[in-house]
Amino acid sequence: MKEGSRLKVKVLTAGAVGFLGAALAAGPALATTTVVGPVSISTGAAGTPEVYAGSASGTALKLSVLGQSLTAGISSAQVASDLSAVASAVGQLAPVAATASQQASVKGNNQTQAPAQQCGTPPLPTLPSPFPALSAGPACSNVIAGVKDGQPTAMAQGTVADITANAAATFTTVLQPVLAPVQQIFGDLNQIAPSLNPATATVSQLLNVLQNSQTLGLHLGESSSMVQTVAGKVTALNIASGGEVDILGIGGSPVAKIVIGSSQAEAVYDRATGKATPSYDAAIVTVTINPLPATGLAAQTLTVAPGQSLTILQGTPLQSTITVADGTSTVNKDGSVTAVADGVSLDLLQGLGASSPTATDGGIDLALAESTASVGGKPAIPAAPVVAATSITPPAIKALPFTGSTPTLPLAGAGLLAVGIIGRRLRTWMRRPAV
């Protein structure tokens, strides 16, 4: 046999031995492991944080006459998911200056700003003749803004004590031409003369009493705004208290008393579901007419509900119209909501400054108890969890029972014996002389 053939045989022999040894050492072929993987869940986006915002605002009073205006009792509050909170309030806003105006603002966790209450006597516009002169009591503001444990809150309150008007220089010119309807309120002049002045029963005495009486008194409420965040929701709320309007106070009792209730607007956002709900309660107005005893007429109390209007003291320079607005609830396309309680409109003393003694295109316009609240947001979208790469192991195959020693050793011995026999026969075959 040539040397090259011998080398090939040795290599084949060594390879066979090596393969068998490896196979035996590994055990039965069915015991190998099948790997399937990896298994993972695609996250898509990296996740989006929660976003929300809420605001509330309101006004206790807006007054306007012949281009002159003032606003009293203003409040506003806002919070947002970036941990910001802002509260603003103004006691009174006149054409040239603001009285008791302040703001609190924070941004960041565990911060608070709460300045002390501010009050002041507001400047009032000078109204042109023949309108009554105005005077006012103190106007005040309170604000607080803070974030605690990641929950922002803002609160604001604006108030003005009262506003009065006196038409002393007006009644002589506006009442004398309309004495007939005036008598419906005050009674026959001859009958009420003793209560005015026992010595006389003249129109001038009546006018004297009226000139020294408070023509208009506004005993106002306040506007309070709040936006509060808690673990489960964000609530925006505004309450505006309208107060009381007294027309022609004689002897401490007004001829007409208009009491305006509170309006309320609220919007609530559910942080878990991402849904927001608006609601409102419009103000209800109660009007009491108090004729003088000389008229022999009993007092009347009337209620003006939202969506209704009422005119009192018709035919006199004191004629006034009360209109009670309703409210609205709006759901926007992005899911945010707004609630509005529109408040009450008063057109008072319509005969003052009118184009003629019998016209009613004059007077003072008031808007009271307006409230607005808005809120909206989107819940957080967390990043989808990533499942670590895994391998799936097939079920184990139960081995058949056996007795005696471990079967691997006999098998290994038999394998080695077979290799020895095969090797001897190969050597014998290689020694035979070639034919």
C-alpha positions as CSV (number, residue, x, y, z in Angstrom):
1,M,0.0,0.0,0.0
2,K,1.3,3.3,-0.9
3,E,2.1,5.8,1.8
4,G,-0.6,8.2,0.6
5,S,-3.3,5.5,1.0
6,R,-2.1,4.7,4.5
7,L,-2.4,8.3,5.5
8,K,-5.9,8.5,4.2
9,V,-6.9,5.4,6.2
10,K,-5.4,6.8,9.4
11,V,-7.3,10.0,9.0
12,L,-10.6,8.3,8.4
13,T,-10.0,6.0,11.4
14,A,-9.2,8.9,13.6
15,G,-12.3,10.8,12.4
16,A,-14.6,7.9,13.0
17,V,-13.3,7.4,16.5
18,G,-13.7,11.1,17.2
19,F,-17.3,11.2,16.0
20,L,-18.4,8.2,18.0
21,G,-16.8,9.5,21.1
22,A,-18.6,12.8,20.7
23,A,-21.9,11.1,20.1
24,L,-21.6,8.9,23.1
25,A,-20.5,11.6,25.3
26,A,-23.6,13.7,24.3
27,G,-26.0,10.8,25.0
28,P,-29.0,10.0,22.8
29,A,-29.7,12.4,19.9
30,L,-33.3,13.1,21.1
31,A,-32.0,14.8,24.2
32,T,-30.8,18.0,22.3
33,T,-32.4,21.4,23.0
34,T,-34.3,23.3,20.3
35,V,-34.0,27.0,20.6
36,V,-36.9,29.4,19.4
37,G,-36.5,33.1,19.9
38,P,-36.1,35.8,20.6
39,V,-39.7,36.8,21.4
40,S,-40.2,40.6,21.9
41,I,-43.0,43.2,21.9
42,S,-42.4,46.3,19.7
43,T,-42.9,49.4,21.7
44,G,-43.7,51.7,18.7
45,A,-43.6,55.1,20.4
46,A,-41.5,55.8,23.4
47,G,-44.6,56.9,25.5
48,T,-46.3,60.3,26.1
49,P,-46.7,62.1,29.5
50,E,-50.0,63.2,30.9
51,V,-51.2,66.6,29.7
52,Y,-53.9,68.7,31.3
53,A,-54.9,72.3,31.9
54,G,-57.8,74.1,33.7
55,S,-58.9,77.7,34.1
56,A,-61.7,79.5,35.9
57,S,-62.6,83.2,35.8
58,G,-65.4,85.5,36.8
59,T,-66.6,89.1,37.3
60,A,-68.9,90.4,40.0
61,L,-69.8,93.7,38.3
62,K,-69.4,95.5,35.0
63,L,-70.8,99.0,34.9
64,S,-71.1,101.3,31.9
65,V,-72.7,104.6,31.1
66,L,-72.1,106.9,28.1
67,G,-68.7,105.3,27.3
68,Q,-67.5,105.4,31.0
69,S,-67.0,101.9,32.5
70,L,-65.5,100.1,35.4
71,T,-65.3,96.5,36.4
72,A,-65.3,95.2,40.0
73,G,-64.5,91.9,41.6
74,I,-62.4,90.2,39.0
75,S,-60.8,86.8,39.6
76,S,-58.9,84.3,37.5
77,A,-57.1,81.0,38.2
78,Q,-55.1,78.6,35.9
79,V,-53.1,75.4,36.4
80,A,-51.3,73.0,34.0
81,S,-49.6,69.7,33.9
82,D,-46.2,71.3,33.7
83,L,-46.6,72.1,37.4
84,S,-47.6,75.7,36.9
85,A,-50.3,77.6,38.9
86,V,-51.3,81.2,38.4
87,A,-53.9,83.2,40.4
88,S,-54.9,86.8,39.6
89,A,-57.5,89.1,41.2
90,V,-58.5,92.8,41.0
91,G,-60.7,94.6,43.4
92,Q,-61.8,97.1,40.8
93,L,-60.6,98.1,37.3
94,A,-61.3,101.7,36.4
95,P,-60.5,103.4,33.0
96,V,-57.2,104.7,34.3
97,A,-56.0,102.4,37.1
98,A,-56.6,99.2,38.9
99,T,-57.2,99.0,42.7
100,A,-56.1,96.0,44.8
101,S,-54.6,94.1,41.9
102,Q,-52.2,91.2,42.6
103,Q,-51.0,87.9,41.2
104,A,-49.5,84.7,42.6
105,S,-47.5,82.4,40.2
106,V,-45.4,79.3,40.7
107,K,-43.9,76.6,38.5
108,G,-42.3,73.5,40.0
109,N,-43.1,71.0,42.7
110,N,-43.6,71.9,46.4
111,Q,-43.8,75.7,45.9
112,T,-46.3,78.2,47.2
113,Q,-47.0,81.9,46.8
114,A,-49.6,83.5,48.9
115,P,-49.3,87.3,49.3
116,A,-51.3,89.2,51.9
117,Q,-54.7,90.5,51.0
118,Q,-54.7,93.9,49.3
119,C,-57.5,96.5,49.7
120,G,-57.9,100.1,48.6
121,T,-60.5,102.7,47.7
122,P,-61.0,102.6,44.0
123,P,-61.1,105.8,41.8
124,L,-64.4,106.1,40.0
125,P,-65.2,107.7,36.7
126,T,-66.9,111.1,36.7
127,L,-70.2,110.7,35.0
128,P,-71.6,113.4,32.8
129,S,-74.8,115.3,33.8
130,P,-77.5,114.4,34.6
131,F,-76.2,111.1,35.9
132,P,-75.7,110.6,39.6
133,A,-72.3,110.8,41.2
134,L,-70.7,107.6,42.2
135,S,-68.8,106.6,45.3
136,A,-67.4,103.3,46.3
137,G,-66.2,101.3,49.4
138,P,-63.0,99.4,49.6
139,A,-62.0,96.9,46.9
140,C,-60.0,93.8,47.9
141,S,-58.1,90.9,46.3
142,N,-56.8,87.6,47.6
143,V,-54.6,85.1,45.7
144,I,-52.8,81.9,46.3
145,A,-50.9,79.5,44.0
146,G,-49.0,76.4,44.8
147,V,-47.9,72.9,43.8
148,K,-47.7,70.1,46.4
149,D,-46.7,66.6,45.6
150,G,-47.1,67.3,41.9
151,Q,-50.6,68.6,42.2
152,P,-51.0,72.3,41.3
153,T,-53.8,74.5,42.7
154,A,-54.7,78.2,42.2
155,M,-57.3,80.3,43.9
156,A,-58.3,84.0,43.5
157,Q,-61.0,86.3,44.9
158,G,-61.9,89.8,43.9
159,T,-64.4,91.9,45.8
160,V,-65.7,95.5,46.1
161,A,-67.7,96.5,49.1
162,D,-70.4,98.8,47.6
163,I,-71.0,101.5,45.1
164,T,-73.6,104.2,45.6
165,A,-75.1,106.9,43.3
166,N,-77.0,110.1,44.2
167,A,-79.1,111.9,41.6
168,A,-79.7,115.0,43.7
169,A,-79.2,117.3,40.8
170,T,-81.3,115.3,38.5
171,F,-84.8,114.7,40.0
172,T,-86.0,118.3,39.7
173,T,-85.7,118.1,35.9
174,V,-86.8,114.5,35.4
175,L,-89.6,114.0,37.8
176,Q,-91.7,117.1,37.4
177,P,-92.8,116.3,33.8
178,V,-93.9,112.8,34.8
179,L,-95.7,113.3,38.1
180,A,-98.6,111.0,37.2
181,P,-96.6,107.8,37.0
182,V,-94.5,108.9,39.9
183,Q,-97.6,109.0,42.0
184,Q,-98.2,105.4,41.3
185,I,-95.1,104.7,43.3
186,F,-95.4,107.4,46.0
187,G,-99.1,107.9,46.2
188,D,-101.1,111.0,46.0
189,L,-99.0,114.0,46.9
190,N,-101.7,115.4,49.2
191,Q,-101.8,112.1,51.1
192,I,-98.1,111.8,51.6
193,A,-97.5,115.4,52.4
194,P,-97.6,114.9,56.2
195,S,-94.9,112.3,56.0
196,L,-92.7,114.6,54.0
197,N,-93.4,117.9,55.7
198,P,-96.5,118.5,57.9
199,A,-96.6,122.2,56.9
200,T,-96.8,121.8,53.2
201,A,-97.9,119.4,50.5
202,T,-96.0,120.6,47.5
203,V,-94.0,118.9,44.7
204,S,-90.9,120.7,45.9
205,Q,-91.1,118.9,49.2
206,L,-91.3,115.5,47.4
207,L,-88.4,116.5,45.2
208,N,-86.4,117.6,48.3
209,V,-86.9,114.2,49.9
210,L,-85.8,112.4,46.7
211,Q,-82.8,114.6,46.2
212,N,-81.5,113.6,49.7
213,S,-82.1,110.0,49.2
214,Q,-79.8,107.4,47.8
215,T,-80.8,107.0,44.2
216,L,-78.9,103.8,43.6
217,G,-77.0,101.4,45.9
218,L,-74.9,98.4,44.8
219,H,-74.1,96.1,47.6
220,L,-71.9,93.7,45.7
221,G,-70.7,90.2,46.2
222,E,-67.5,88.8,44.9
223,S,-65.9,86.5,42.3
224,S,-64.0,83.5,43.4
225,S,-62.0,81.3,41.1
226,M,-60.4,78.0,41.9
227,V,-58.6,75.3,39.9
228,Q,-57.5,72.3,41.9
229,T,-55.7,69.1,41.0
230,V,-56.0,65.9,43.0
231,A,-54.9,62.4,42.2
232,G,-58.0,61.5,40.2
233,K,-59.3,64.7,38.7
234,V,-58.8,68.4,37.9
235,T,-61.6,70.7,38.9
236,A,-62.1,74.3,37.6
237,L,-64.8,76.3,39.5
238,N,-65.9,79.9,39.5
239,I,-68.6,81.3,41.8
240,A,-69.8,84.9,41.3
241,S,-72.0,86.5,43.9
242,G,-74.2,89.2,42.4
243,G,-75.2,91.0,45.6
244,E,-78.0,93.5,45.9
245,V,-79.1,96.6,44.0
246,D,-81.3,99.2,45.8
247,I,-83.2,101.8,43.8
248,L,-84.3,105.0,45.6
249,G,-83.8,104.4,49.3
250,I,-86.3,106.5,51.3
251,G,-86.2,106.2,55.1
252,G,-83.8,103.3,54.9
253,S,-86.1,101.2,52.7
254,P,-85.6,101.1,48.9
255,V,-88.5,101.5,46.6
256,A,-87.2,98.5,44.6
257,K,-84.7,95.9,45.9
258,I,-83.1,93.6,43.4
259,V,-81.2,90.6,44.9
260,I,-79.0,88.7,42.5
261,G,-78.0,85.2,43.5
262,S,-74.7,83.5,42.7
263,S,-73.8,82.0,39.4
264,Q,-71.6,79.0,39.2
265,A,-69.6,77.4,36.3
266,E,-67.7,74.1,36.8
267,A,-65.6,71.8,34.7
268,V,-64.2,68.5,35.9
269,Y,-61.6,66.4,34.1
270,D,-61.1,62.7,35.0
271,R,-57.4,62.0,34.8
272,A,-57.9,58.3,34.5
273,T,-60.4,58.3,31.6
274,G,-59.4,61.6,29.9
275,K,-63.1,62.7,29.9
276,A,-64.2,66.2,31.0
277,T,-67.7,67.3,32.1
278,P,-69.0,70.9,32.2
279,S,-71.9,72.2,34.3
280,Y,-73.4,75.6,35.3
281,D,-76.0,77.2,37.6
282,A,-77.2,80.5,36.4
283,A,-78.2,83.2,38.9
284,I,-81.7,83.7,40.0
285,V,-83.0,87.2,40.7
286,T,-85.6,88.2,43.3
287,V,-87.2,91.7,43.0
288,T,-89.1,93.3,45.8
289,I,-91.3,96.5,45.2
290,N,-92.0,98.6,48.3
291,P,-94.5,101.3,47.6
292,L,-94.7,104.0,50.2
293,P,-97.5,103.4,52.8
294,A,-99.4,106.4,51.5
295,T,-100.1,104.4,48.3
296,G,-102.1,101.8,50.1
297,L,-100.4,99.2,48.0
298,A,-98.8,96.0,49.4
299,A,-95.2,95.1,48.7
300,Q,-94.6,92.7,45.8
301,T,-91.9,90.1,45.4
302,L,-91.2,88.7,42.0
303,T,-88.7,86.0,40.8
304,V,-86.8,86.3,37.5
305,A,-85.5,82.9,36.4
306,P,-82.8,82.2,33.8
307,G,-83.9,83.1,30.4
308,Q,-86.5,85.6,31.6
309,S,-86.7,89.4,31.9
310,L,-88.7,91.9,34.0
311,T,-89.3,95.6,33.8
312,I,-90.2,97.5,37.0
313,L,-91.3,101.1,37.8
314,Q,-92.6,101.5,34.2
315,G,-93.3,105.0,33.0
316,T,-91.0,106.7,35.5
317,P,-87.5,107.9,35.2
318,L,-86.6,105.0,37.6
319,Q,-87.8,102.4,35.1
320,S,-85.4,99.4,35.1
321,T,-85.2,96.2,33.2
322,I,-83.7,93.0,34.7
323,T,-82.6,90.3,32.3
324,V,-81.4,86.9,33.6
325,A,-79.2,85.1,31.1
326,D,-78.9,81.3,31.2
327,G,-75.6,79.5,30.5
328,T,-73.9,77.2,28.1
329,S,-71.9,74.0,28.2
330,T,-69.5,73.3,25.3
331,V,-67.5,70.1,24.5
332,N,-64.7,71.0,22.1
333,K,-63.3,68.8,19.3
334,D,-60.2,68.0,21.4
335,G,-62.4,66.8,24.3
336,S,-61.9,69.9,26.5
337,V,-65.0,71.5,27.9
338,T,-66.2,75.0,28.8
339,A,-69.0,76.0,31.1
340,V,-70.4,79.5,31.2
341,A,-73.0,81.1,33.5
342,D,-73.8,84.4,31.7
343,G,-75.0,86.4,34.6
344,V,-77.5,89.1,35.0
345,S,-78.0,92.3,33.0
346,L,-79.6,95.4,34.6
347,D,-80.6,98.5,32.7
348,L,-81.3,100.8,35.6
349,L,-82.8,104.3,35.8
350,Q,-83.6,104.4,32.2
351,G,-85.2,107.8,32.4
352,L,-82.0,109.5,33.6
353,G,-80.2,111.1,30.7
354,A,-82.9,110.0,28.3
355,S,-83.5,111.9,25.1
356,S,-86.8,113.2,26.4
357,P,-88.7,113.3,29.7
358,T,-90.7,110.3,28.7
359,A,-88.0,108.3,26.9
360,T,-86.2,105.4,28.4
361,D,-82.9,105.4,26.4
362,G,-80.8,106.6,29.3
363,G,-79.6,105.1,32.6
364,I,-76.8,102.9,33.8
365,D,-76.1,99.4,32.5
366,L,-74.8,96.7,34.8
367,A,-73.7,93.1,34.3
368,L,-73.3,91.0,37.3
369,A,-72.3,87.5,38.4
370,E,-70.6,86.1,35.3
371,S,-68.7,82.8,35.6
372,T,-66.6,80.7,33.3
373,A,-64.7,77.4,33.8
374,S,-62.7,75.3,31.3
375,V,-60.7,72.1,31.6
376,G,-59.2,69.4,29.3
377,G,-56.3,67.0,28.9
378,K,-55.0,63.7,27.7
379,P,-53.9,60.8,30.0
380,A,-50.4,59.5,29.8
381,I,-49.5,56.9,27.2
382,P,-46.7,54.8,28.8
383,A,-44.0,53.2,26.8
384,A,-44.8,49.6,26.0
385,P,-42.7,47.2,28.0
386,V,-39.9,45.4,26.3
387,V,-39.9,41.6,26.9
388,A,-36.4,40.3,27.1
389,A,-35.3,37.7,24.5
390,T,-36.3,34.3,25.7
391,S,-35.8,30.7,24.5
392,I,-38.6,28.2,24.3
393,T,-37.6,24.8,25.7
394,P,-39.5,21.7,24.4
395,P,-41.1,19.4,26.9
396,A,-38.7,16.9,28.3
397,I,-38.9,13.4,27.0
398,K,-39.2,10.9,29.8
399,A,-36.6,8.2,29.6
400,L,-37.6,4.5,29.7
401,P,-36.9,2.8,33.0
402,F,-33.8,0.5,33.3
403,T,-32.0,-1.7,35.8
404,G,-28.4,-2.2,36.5
405,S,-25.6,0.4,36.0
406,T,-25.7,3.4,33.8
407,P,-26.0,2.2,30.2
408,T,-23.5,4.7,28.9
409,L,-20.4,2.8,30.1
410,P,-21.3,-0.5,28.4
411,L,-22.0,1.3,25.2
412,A,-18.7,3.2,25.3
413,G,-16.9,-0.2,25.9
414,A,-18.7,-1.8,23.0
415,G,-17.7,1.2,20.8
416,L,-14.1,0.9,21.8
417,L,-14.1,-2.9,21.2
418,A,-15.6,-2.4,17.7
419,V,-12.9,0.2,16.9
420,G,-10.2,-2.3,18.0
421,I,-11.6,-5.1,15.9
422,I,-11.9,-2.8,12.9
423,G,-8.4,-1.6,13.3
424,R,-6.9,-5.2,13.5
425,R,-8.7,-6.3,10.4
426,L,-7.5,-3.2,8.6
427,R,-3.9,-3.9,9.5
428,T,-4.2,-7.6,8.5
429,W,-5.8,-6.5,5.2
430,M,-3.0,-4.0,4.6
431,R,-0.2,-6.7,5.2
432,R,-1.5,-9.1,2.6
433,P,0.7,-9.2,-0.5
434,A,-0.8,-7.6,-3.4
435,V,-2.1,-10.1,-6.0
